């Protein structure tokens, strides 16, 4: 595949102006919606092959969310495309002003392997709704899904509008050497550094959706049974391979024992007494990551689980208790079904513990203290999060989703996705008459005094 030629052809097609048209964009989104429906079974099978996802989980966390994003975008697209009127300062009288959304042009979307349908198609929906052409590079580890995406998108779009590039590092490197008008990357902070470096060569604007160690705080007032139920769901969803999964747990010492026991009960209730025999429980993406995640399990810290199945790349939901920052599991984002639990005595310790890691993508707090929740969510820097729940904040089309600092930059979902892939032109239209003479030379003290009145 000639990547340079694809990029050139997309730039030529964008220059025709066809993507500026509302009906063109709407038709593209409707074609995509119909294609996902047609290929739904292929998607389910591919997700099962790559990640062991059940059909229920695949629909809940990927396909269903794509439908939601598509339908929401189709419904609101016309409104989003309209110029936004803004107030005109007195100094610019008489006239009017507005902000006009405009597509960047040819964009690159690089998606990961952990939610390969959702995290490929969601940004693509945003890019197309904003009027761009797009080169899509799916994650190389989720090979079956990548093939389905290639088949599906090639079936409905010409490559000069939407093109899929398959492959690994070589293709990634060649893509990043091209000059795109925008780059949207989802993946690890390590690769995010490289993407930003490459984008800087051409001064290309970017969105980075990264990750990090997202903390979950369980304070002494929390509903422990509810906290266990919801965190077990969020932690072990997709075998922990979720960028916003609760990474580690900071539990008040007074409720620590109760929380651990409730988590044990919840794992058995949700996954059965033998999770590795549960056909709805997924697997680690590949041997490399299986070896890495398995290596984070400290045998002396296991209080539940710990069983692994190397043949099928499966790791039982595992609780590690009395974890410290010296343990390997606290040295990196886990991205696997391991729940490390730490304890604290007073609120000040919580901030100190969170500060030991770079800015997280998410923060979760279980408490009934509203003032504390308000304080902590304002004081700690993080991308987004929940109070008394986990991960569900990313499912909303009415809130932006994104990271900050080490966990990323920029955001998307719903209107924020349209805005991410748009440049808003600020435009002022001035009437021909009257033409105030204040700004023209020759200057005088009288003119200056009048200018001061206008601009104060």
Secondary structure, DSSP 8 states (H G I E B T S, - for coil): --HHHHHHHHHHHHHTTGGGSHHHHHHHHHHHHHHHHHTHHHHHHHHHHHH---HHHHIIIIIHHHHHHHHHHHHHHHHHHS-EEE---GGG-SEEEEEEEEE-SEEEEE--STTTTHHHHHHHHHHHHTT-EEEEE--SS-HHHHHHHHHHHHHHS-TTTEEE---SHHHHHHHHTS--SEEEEES-HHHHHHHHHHHHHTT-EEEEE-----EEEE-TTS-HHHHHHHHHHHHHGGGG--TTS--EEEEETTTHHHHHHHHHHHHHHHH-S-GGG-TTS---SSHHHHHHHHTT--GGGEEE---EETTTTEE--EEE-S--TTSGGGSS---SSEEEEEEESSHHHHHHHHTTS--EEEEEEE-S-HHHHHHHHHHS-EEEEEESS-SGGGG-TTS-B---GGGEE--BSHHHHHHHTEEEEEEEEE-SSS---TTSSS--HHHHHHHHHHH-
